[in-house]
Amino acid sequence: MKAAARSLADIAAMGAVNTALLVALATPGTLPARWATDLASGLVAEATRAGAGIVGGDTARADYVTLSVTALGDLEGRAPVLRSGARPGDVIAVAGRLGHSAAGLALLEAGAVQTAGEPGGASIPAPLAELVAAHLRPAPPYDAGPEAARLGATAMIDVSDGLLADLGHVAAASGVQVNVKTSSLAVGTALHEAAARLSVPESSSRTAAGFTPPSTALTWVLTGGEDHPLAAAFPPGTALPARWRMIGEVRAGAGVTVDDEPHEGPAGWQHFR
């Protein structure tokens, strides 16, 4: 299901309406049929949520489970919104949640919560359960992609690897600098609760160089992936719907800055390191 969400979000990030999924599955002959039918049910549910259908694919035998998902979409006559169109003066806005999946993963990896059906799992506060659910079952705002295209978005990307990492792709493709304003980011109480649950200190001290390390919750928002919200650049003065939160601006230059300063540490998931 997460593979489907990522593929569908990629289509939405070009400004297209999701129409179909192609699914190829290779498995050992010993794989329980229930595993495959549960997978199929999850794929159908996510495709339906995106307004798409599963129209084909292939099945084969293999030593290991291998899944390939291809999403198709319709631009409805519009040009695709690429990563390369952002211009100085544009504003950066995000539709969807940030940091929830990263927090949910951290809770699971630390054993701070149990997934459904695990023995001995104590009940957890609803906000923390929602973070875990966000990791296990992301909910990208698919329809926000075509909406952004109709509003004149100049560049767009889905945040799969981390906000700073993916805005870095936009900055590089567009030949600009993107500055993120942390005061505009929505860091909910659930993220702070998760950090407290993990006994991670929320740093507020400044280093000798004057850099203030971000809190754990803010780090999840800035660098956590797999929520698949959409981040887009819009011309200045664009009237944005409420679900699009302005979080920064495009400037002349290169790279990504946070509150006008370089970000210390990884910007997100690095695929080839």
N, C-alpha and C positions, 0 to 999 in steps of 0.2 A: 504494500500500500504506500509506503514512503517513497518507493521508486516511482510510483505513479504520480504522487504529489509533486515530486521534483520535476518530472517531465512535463506535467500540465502547467506548473508554474513557469517553466521556461517559455512555453507558448504564450502564456498571458503576458510575460515580460516583454514580448515583442508587439503587444497591442492586439493580439489575435484572440478570437473566440475559440475556445476548445471545442473540437468536434468529435475526435475519435482517438482510441488507443489501439496500438498493435502490440501484442504480448507474445514473447517467445519464452518457453520454459523447457529446460532440460533437467532431468532428475534421475537418480538411481532407481532401478526397478523395485527396490525395497521401501521406497518412500510411502508412508501411509496415505491412502487416498484422501483421508480427512484433511491432511495438511494441504493438499492441492485444492480441495474444495473450499477450505477456509481462505486460502490465498485468493481464489477466484471471487469469493464473496466480497473480500476487502477491496479488490480492484474494481469490481462493479460499483460498490458503494461510493468510492472516491470519484470514479468517472462520472457517475450520475450527479454527484454534488457539483462537479465542474461543468455539467451540461453536455457531457460527451458519452459516447458508447464504445464498447469494445467490438471492433469490426473484424478482427482476424489475428493471425500470428502463427505460431508453430509449436509443436511439442517434440521432444526427442529424449533419448536415453543418454545419460552421462554419469561419470563417477561422482560428481558433486552437483548440488543444486545450482543452476545458473538461470538467472532471470534477466531478460532484456525487455524494456518498455520504451516504445516510441509513441510520442504524442503528435497529433495532427491538429491544425487549427485553420481558421478562416479570417483573413485580414479585412474582409468585407469591403474590398476596394481601396483600403488605405495602404500607404507605404509602411513597412515595418518600422517600429521604433527600435533603433540600434543603441549600442553603448557609446557610439562615437559622435553624438549630436549635441552634447552639452556645451554651453557657451558661457563665458564670464558674464555675470549678472543674473544668470538663472538661479532659481531657488531649488533646493533639494527637499523632497517630501517622501514620507513612507506611509504605506497602507498595510496594516497588519501588525502583529505583535513581534517584539524583538526580545531575545534573551530567555524566553520561556523554555524552549527545548534544551538549551544549554544547562539551565538550572535543573530541569527534570532529569537530565542525564547525570549531572553531578550527584543528585540525591540518590539515584539508583546505584551508581558506581560506589558510593560511600556506604551503601546498605542502610541508608537512613529511612528508606521506605521500602515497601514490598509491592510488587505488581499484583494484580488481581489473581486470586487462586493460589498464591504462595502460602504454605502453612505458617502459622505463628505470626502472621502479619497484623500488627496493631493498627487500629484506625488512625488516620492522619488528618490534619486539618484540611478542609476542602481546598483552600488555595494551593497547598502543596500537591494535593492529588491532581489538580488542574495542570500544574507544571509537568508532572510525570505524564499525564495524558497528552500534553502538547508535544512531548518528545516522541511518544509512541505513535501518535496519530496527529500529525501536523494538519493545519487547516488554512491553507493559503487563500487569500482573497482573489480568486481567479477573475471575477468580473471587474476588479479594479484595473486590470491591464487594459482592456478595451476602453474603459472609462478614461484612463490617463491619455490614451492615444487621441480620443475625441477632444480632450481638453488642450491638446497641442504639446504633449510631452516631447522634449527634445532628445532624451535618452532615458533608458530604463533597464533594470536588472532585477532578478529575484535574489533575495539574500539567503543563499544556501550555505555559504562558507563563513559568514560573519559580515556585519555591516561595513566595517572599515576595509576588509579585504575586497568585498564586492564593489564598494564605491571606488576602491583603488583601480579596479578594472575599467570603470567608467572614466575615471580621471586619465588613465593611460590611453584609452581608445580615443578620447576627446581632446587630448593634449591640454588639459586644464588642471587646476587644483580644486579639490573639494574640501571645504571646512565644515566640520560637524560641531554644532553647538549643544553641549551636554544639557544645558538648561531647558532645551526643547524636547529632550528625550523623555519618553514615558517609562520611568522606572517604578513599577508598582510595588506595593507593600509585600506581595507574595514573593518577589525576588529577594527582598531583604529578610523575609522570614526564612527562606531557604538557606541563605548565607548564615543566619543565626543557627539554624538547625544543624548545619555542618560545622559550627563553631569556628567559622572563618572570620578573623577580625576585619572590621570595616575600617580601612585605613583613612585617616584624615590628616596625617602629618605631611609636611613638605620636606623634600630632600634638599641637600646643599645647593643643588642646581636650580631650586625653585619649583621643580615639578611636583605636582600633587598626585600621588598614585590614586587611580580610581578605585572606588569600592568594588567588592566582589560582584555585587548586583549590577553596577554600571559596566563592569568588564564583560559580564554575560551579554548585556545589551549591545555593547560595542563590537564584540568579537565572536559571540555565539552564533552558530548556524542552525540550519534545519527547521526554522520556523517558516521559511519561505514567504516572508512579506515581500512586497514590491517597493523598490526605491526608484524614484524617478526625478529627473530634472525638468523644471517647467519655466517658461519665460516669466520674467518679473511681472507682477500684477495679475497673474492668473488667479481667477476665483476658484479655489479648491473646495471640493466637498469636505464635510466634517471628518470623514475617515482618513483623509490625507493630512498628515501632520508635518508641518514644515520643520525640518531639523537642521538645515544648514544652507550653504550657498556655494555657488561656483565662482571661482576667481581665476585670473591669469596665473600661470605657474604650473606646478606639477605635484602629483601625489595627493595624499590626504592628511589633513591636520585636524586636531581636536581642540576646540577653543583656542585656535590660532597657534597651537604648538604641535610639534611632532609627537606622535603616539609612541610611548615606550612599550616594547614587547610585541608579541605576535599580533597581527591584525585579524587573524581568523585561522581557519583550517588551511593547511598547506598540503596539497595533494601529492607532491613529488619530493617531500623532504622527510 
